[in-house]
Amino acid sequence: MRRSTLFAAGTLAALTATPAAARDGVRKQITPYIELGQVLTADLQSGDVLTYSTVGAGIDATIQTRNVEVQLSYNYQRNISWQKDVGDDDFHSGLARAAVRVAPGLSIEGGALATRARSDIRGAAPVNLTANDQNISQVYSAYVGPRYATTVGPASVAASYQFGYTKVEAPGSTGVAAGSVPLDTFDDSKSHVAQASVGVAPGTVLPIGLTVSAAYERDDAGQLDQRYEGTYGRADAILPVTPTLALAAGVGYEKITTSQRDAVVDADGDPVIDSDGRYVTDKSGPRRIAYETDGLIYDAGVLWRPSPRTFLEARVGKRYGGMTYTGSFSYAASQSVGMKIGVYDSVETFGRQLRDGISNLPSSFIDQRDTFGQQFAGCTFGQSSEQAGGCLNSVFQSISSSSYRARGVDAVIGVNRGPIGFGAGVGYANRRFYSPRGTSYSIFGLNDESYYAQAYFSAALDANSGINADLYGNYFESGVSRDTPGVYSIGASGSYYRNFGRVGTTATVGIYNFSQEGIDDQTSAQAQVGVRYSF
């Protein structure tokens, strides 16, 4: 259950930011376009040089009215090879966030993502993405659902439902050494989550604020018929200590079960794998428990809001059979500078974590036109200090269909001052996997982890031209085997653009390095020139 359902309803209302549409009035801008490009990549170790052309189309749209808030950035790209070493590929990248108010208190919210992301945590880790990259999968994900909030006397009542769907294409070559233990390859999943809460703010009925909340969640994945099912119910109290500080505590009941079927095995007991690298499910076999928890949960902490621009929450408690630590901090230093830090601990599946990750991205975001960058698979930065940004690195450190306990920390900062923009994100993520024991492909109890850092800079030189720069760094460590070394990857790119009316031109250069003990470093350089026509 997302932490937002656990606060007192009155406190939540006070912390909710005013929608951008209400602040800025009516805005509507819809720009479809087509583009052409020429790309050159060079392996700096071997000296091999590859070239290919790109043909693309897309749309950028922003709509803000009293009842509608939509932002969409989508691009389709077709790579056309000049040489046999580079295949003809299709890529999709895009992000959409939307909220539509259909009646007082009732809105429909949704989001969608298309991006390319790393698949196997042990394999190659390209950050400057080009054609023919190893260990990269095309990912699609979307969610939609209604949200309702109202007041009944002194009580605030809220309810919501979300449906989510995620699809991942098979990655092809991952760069993992032959003979390595095969990992499950995610296919698709469907998720449902329904939540409801009722509460009173401190000082209305009692000196303390009280909230009672409940939720039900289910996620069904295609790989091995994997399933997550969770039921939650709890009560939370908030006791104001000073006008800016409050103590918070909550107690409740939680039941989570993740399960799956076995894979078909061959005569040697090894799992049978289909042409896409996925396990073949034994439909005749029973459903087996991968993870289960059932019982009391509780936590306590503090809420601190010294000003409308600063908020801190920190909690410690008992959940998932052990101690948990969660928290968040947000600070809008000015209208142009904002930052956000989050500490999380939850039992997840890939589809659920990605759905929640998309919903936590800024609803008004900066579209970075980085030809080679991690478009929407890393950090996405907001256009206001109230929405500094959000990162999906913890979701995309690897793509697994097994359930896992996700713990880590993310931090982002965004700066937008006139023609200058800057953003940075850093974080750490750890996953502990769950699967039925007693099979040759079990990953029960294994841990993997990653560290990441990302930064961007943009500057408009005049009304028609500007520069952009991006920097990425990642470290991945797999727990599949003690002999599996960590993976380092760094990359940087820079571009210059100039617009001539409806025609925009761009020149981009980049460099990327992949390093893993026992394997020769891979360093490559990239360059692209492109032209875009906007309608």
Solvent accessible surface area in square Angstrom, and as a share of the most:
residue,aa,sasa,rsa
1,M,27,0.12
2,R,55,0.20
3,R,60,0.22
4,S,59,0.38
5,T,19,0.11
6,L,3,0.01
7,F,18,0.08
8,A,1,0.01
9,A,12,0.09
10,G,20,0.19
11,T,27,0.15
12,L,56,0.28
13,A,73,0.56
14,A,76,0.59
15,L,40,0.20
16,T,99,0.58
17,A,59,0.46
18,T,76,0.44
19,P,83,0.52
20,A,9,0.07
21,A,8,0.06
22,A,74,0.57
23,R,106,0.39
24,D,80,0.41
25,G,34,0.33
26,V,115,0.66
27,R,104,0.38
28,K,150,0.64
29,Q,118,0.52
30,I,83,0.42
31,T,34,0.20
32,P,52,0.33
33,Y,11,0.04
34,I,89,0.45
35,E,40,0.18
36,L,105,0.52
37,G,10,0.10
38,Q,56,0.25
39,V,3,0.02
40,L,75,0.37
41,T,19,0.11
42,A,18,0.14
43,D,52,0.27
44,L,94,0.47
45,Q,107,0.48
46,S,72,0.47
47,G,54,0.52
48,D,88,0.45
49,V,73,0.42
50,L,40,0.20
51,T,29,0.17
52,Y,6,0.02
53,S,22,0.14
54,T,9,0.05
55,V,63,0.36
56,G,6,0.05
57,A,41,0.32
58,G,10,0.10
59,I,48,0.24
60,D,43,0.22
61,A,10,0.08
62,T,26,0.15
63,I,41,0.21
64,Q,5,0.02
65,T,40,0.23
66,R,200,0.73
67,N,66,0.34
68,V,42,0.24
69,E,25,0.11
70,V,34,0.20
71,Q,17,0.07
72,L,53,0.27
73,S,8,0.05
74,Y,72,0.27
75,N,27,0.14
76,Y,68,0.26
77,Q,42,0.19
78,R,78,0.29
79,N,0,0.00
80,I,76,0.39
81,S,37,0.24
82,W,162,0.57
83,Q,73,0.32
84,K,208,0.88
85,D,90,0.47
86,V,4,0.02
87,G,33,0.32
88,D,74,0.38
89,D,42,0.22
90,D,63,0.32
91,F,33,0.14
92,H,48,0.22
93,S,26,0.17
94,G,5,0.05
95,L,1,0.01
96,A,23,0.18
97,R,29,0.11
98,A,36,0.28
99,A,36,0.28
100,V,54,0.31
101,R,103,0.38
102,V,77,0.44
103,A,41,0.31
104,P,110,0.69
105,G,35,0.34
106,L,58,0.29
107,S,23,0.15
108,I,76,0.39
109,E,47,0.21
110,G,10,0.10
111,G,8,0.07
112,A,38,0.29
113,L,6,0.03
114,A,12,0.09
115,T,2,0.01
116,R,36,0.13
117,A,5,0.04
118,R,16,0.06
119,S,12,0.08
120,D,18,0.10
121,I,4,0.02
122,R,19,0.07
123,G,1,0.01
124,A,10,0.08
125,A,2,0.02
126,P,15,0.09
127,V,2,0.01
128,N,3,0.01
129,L,10,0.05
130,T,15,0.09
131,A,8,0.07
132,N,88,0.45
133,D,42,0.22
134,Q,78,0.35
135,N,0,0.00
136,I,23,0.12
137,S,2,0.01
138,Q,13,0.06
139,V,0,0.00
140,Y,67,0.25
141,S,5,0.03
142,A,44,0.34
143,Y,8,0.03
144,V,77,0.44
145,G,7,0.07
146,P,58,0.37
147,R,86,0.31
148,Y,90,0.34
149,A,55,0.43
150,T,49,0.28
151,T,97,0.56
152,V,97,0.56
153,G,67,0.64
154,P,83,0.52
155,A,18,0.14
156,S,26,0.17
157,V,46,0.26
158,A,38,0.29
159,A,43,0.33
160,S,16,0.11
161,Y,81,0.31
162,Q,9,0.04
163,F,65,0.27
164,G,3,0.03
165,Y,80,0.30
166,T,3,0.01
167,K,62,0.26
168,V,3,0.01
169,E,79,0.35
170,A,38,0.29
171,P,23,0.15
172,G,60,0.58
173,S,67,0.43
174,T,31,0.18
175,G,37,0.35
176,V,37,0.21
177,A,75,0.58
178,A,109,0.84
179,G,88,0.85
180,S,45,0.29
181,V,71,0.41
182,P,56,0.35
183,L,38,0.19
184,D,17,0.09
185,T,19,0.11
186,F,4,0.02
187,D,34,0.18
188,D,29,0.15
189,S,4,0.03
190,K,100,0.43
191,S,3,0.02
192,H,72,0.32
193,V,6,0.04
194,A,46,0.35
195,Q,13,0.06
196,A,52,0.40
197,S,18,0.12
198,V,68,0.39
199,G,5,0.05
200,V,23,0.13
201,A,24,0.18
202,P,37,0.23
203,G,63,0.60
204,T,76,0.44
205,V,88,0.50
206,L,80,0.40
207,P,103,0.65
208,I,53,0.27
209,G,0,0.00
210,L,67,0.33
211,T,2,0.01
212,V,87,0.50
213,S,3,0.02
214,A,50,0.39
215,A,9,0.07
216,Y,87,0.33
217,E,5,0.02
218,R,72,0.26
219,D,3,0.02
220,D,46,0.24
221,A,11,0.08
222,G,38,0.36
223,Q,6,0.03
224,L,2,0.01
225,D,31,0.16
226,Q,12,0.06
227,R,71,0.26
228,Y,1,0.00
229,E,61,0.27
230,G,0,0.00
231,T,63,0.37
232,Y,7,0.03
233,G,23,0.22
234,R,13,0.05
235,A,44,0.34
236,D,4,0.02
237,A,31,0.24
238,I,5,0.02
239,L,83,0.41
240,P,60,0.38
241,V,82,0.47
242,T,62,0.36
243,P,144,0.91
244,T,53,0.31
245,L,57,0.28
246,A,13,0.10
247,L,84,0.42
248,A,4,0.03
249,A,47,0.36
250,G,7,0.07
251,V,73,0.42
252,G,12,0.11
253,Y,103,0.39
254,E,3,0.01
255,K,85,0.36
256,I,2,0.01
257,T,28,0.16
258,T,5,0.03
259,S,7,0.05
260,Q,7,0.03
261,R,56,0.21
262,D,38,0.20
263,A,5,0.04
264,V,55,0.32
265,V,77,0.44
266,D,68,0.35
267,A,113,0.87
268,D,124,0.64
269,G,33,0.32
270,D,71,0.37
271,P,18,0.11
272,V,53,0.31
273,I,70,0.36
274,D,63,0.33
275,S,120,0.77
276,D,71,0.37
277,G,31,0.30
278,R,22,0.08
279,Y,13,0.05
280,V,55,0.32
281,T,23,0.14
282,D,42,0.22
283,K,141,0.60
284,S,109,0.70
285,G,13,0.12
286,P,102,0.64
287,R,71,0.26
288,R,72,0.26
289,I,89,0.45
290,A,9,0.07
291,Y,27,0.10
292,E,98,0.44
293,T,27,0.15
294,D,84,0.44
295,G,27,0.26
296,L,120,0.60
297,I,8,0.04
298,Y,104,0.40
299,D,15,0.08
300,A,47,0.36
301,G,17,0.17
302,V,51,0.29
303,L,9,0.05
304,W,93,0.33
305,R,70,0.26
306,P,54,0.34
307,S,34,0.22
308,P,117,0.73
309,R,118,0.43
310,T,15,0.09
311,F,24,0.10
312,L,57,0.28
313,E,9,0.04
314,A,44,0.34
315,R,12,0.04
316,V,64,0.37
317,G,5,0.05
318,K,73,0.31
319,R,28,0.10
320,Y,23,0.09
321,G,71,0.68
322,G,21,0.20
323,M,105,0.47
324,T,10,0.06
325,Y,133,0.51
326,T,23,0.14
327,G,15,0.15
328,S,43,0.27
329,F,49,0.21
330,S,42,0.27
331,Y,78,0.30
332,A,12,0.09
333,A,40,0.31
334,S,46,0.29
335,Q,171,0.76
336,S,23,0.15
337,V,25,0.14
338,G,1,0.01
339,M,57,0.25
340,K,75,0.32
341,I,53,0.27
342,G,24,0.23
343,V,61,0.35
344,Y,52,0.20
345,D,13,0.07
346,S,28,0.18
347,V,2,0.01
348,E,17,0.08
349,T,14,0.08
350,F,0,0.00
351,G,3,0.03
352,R,11,0.04
353,Q,18,0.08
354,L,0,0.00
355,R,6,0.02
356,D,20,0.10
357,G,13,0.13
358,I,0,0.00
359,S,20,0.13
360,N,97,0.49
361,L,6,0.03
362,P,5,0.03
363,S,31,0.20
364,S,16,0.11
365,F,0,0.00
366,I,38,0.19
367,D,44,0.23
368,Q,26,0.12
369,R,93,0.34
370,D,17,0.09
371,T,47,0.27
372,F,3,0.01
373,G,5,0.05
374,Q,32,0.14
375,Q,42,0.19
376,F,10,0.04
377,A,9,0.07
378,G,0,0.00
379,C,5,0.03
380,T,3,0.02
381,F,1,0.01
382,G,1,0.01
383,Q,83,0.37
384,S,31,0.20
385,S,12,0.08
386,E,97,0.43
387,Q,54,0.24
388,A,6,0.05
389,G,2,0.02
390,G,9,0.08
391,C,18,0.11
392,L,1,0.01
393,N,18,0.09
394,S,9,0.06
395,V,4,0.03
396,F,12,0.05
397,Q,1,0.01
398,S,7,0.04
399,I,9,0.05
400,S,8,0.05
401,S,5,0.03
402,S,5,0.03
403,S,9,0.06
404,Y,0,0.00
405,R,21,0.08
406,A,3,0.02
407,R,87,0.32
408,G,10,0.10
409,V,53,0.31
410,D,30,0.16
411,A,24,0.19
412,V,7,0.04
413,I,57,0.29
414,G,6,0.06
415,V,27,0.15
416,N,41,0.21
417,R,144,0.53
418,G,77,0.74
419,P,85,0.53
420,I,70,0.36
421,G,4,0.04
422,F,77,0.32
423,G,0,0.00
424,A,24,0.19
425,G,1,0.01
426,V,79,0.45
427,G,13,0.12
428,Y,61,0.23
429,A,3,0.02
430,N,25,0.13
431,R,2,0.01
432,R,90,0.33
433,F,14,0.06
434,Y,16,0.06
435,S,6,0.04
436,P,6,0.04
437,R,158,0.58
438,G,82,0.79
439,T,34,0.20
440,S,74,0.48
441,Y,19,0.07
442,S,35,0.23
443,I,17,0.09
444,F,66,0.28
445,G,20,0.19
446,L,48,0.24
447,N,55,0.28
448,D,6,0.03
449,E,39,0.18
450,S,5,0.03
451,Y,104,0.40
452,Y,15,0.06
453,A,47,0.36
454,Q,9,0.04
455,A,26,0.20
456,Y,10,0.04
457,F,78,0.33
458,S,28,0.18
459,A,10,0.08
460,A,45,0.35
461,L,103,0.51
462,D,73,0.38
463,A,103,0.80
464,N,69,0.35
465,S,3,0.02
466,G,0,0.00
467,I,66,0.33
468,N,37,0.19
469,A,45,0.35
470,D,10,0.05
471,L,105,0.52
472,Y,8,0.03
473,G,17,0.17
474,N,15,0.08
475,Y,42,0.16
476,F,18,0.08
477,E,67,0.30
478,S,9,0.06
479,G,29,0.28
480,V,34,0.20
481,S,45,0.29
482,R,246,0.90
483,D,129,0.67
484,T,28,0.16
485,P,41,0.26
486,G,14,0.13
487,V,1,0.00
488,Y,124,0.47
489,S,1,0.01
490,I,103,0.52
491,G,4,0.04
492,A,32,0.25
493,S,10,0.06
494,G,25,0.24
495,S,15,0.09
496,Y,91,0.35
497,Y,50,0.19
498,R,85,0.31
499,N,47,0.24
500,F,119,0.50
501,G,74,0.71
502,R,137,0.50
503,V,54,0.31
504,G,7,0.07
505,T,48,0.28
506,T,22,0.13
507,A,48,0.37
508,T,3,0.02
509,V,96,0.55
510,G,10,0.09
511,I,86,0.44
512,Y,22,0.08
513,N,34,0.17
514,F,7,0.03
515,S,29,0.19
516,Q,15,0.07
517,E,143,0.64
518,G,83,0.80
519,I,79,0.40
520,D,122,0.63
521,D,66,0.34
522,Q,79,0.35
523,T,23,0.13
524,S,25,0.16
525,A,29,0.23
526,Q,8,0.03
527,A,36,0.28
528,Q,23,0.10
529,V,91,0.52
530,G,18,0.17
531,V,59,0.34
532,R,32,0.12
533,Y,90,0.34
534,S,26,0.17
535,F,117,0.49
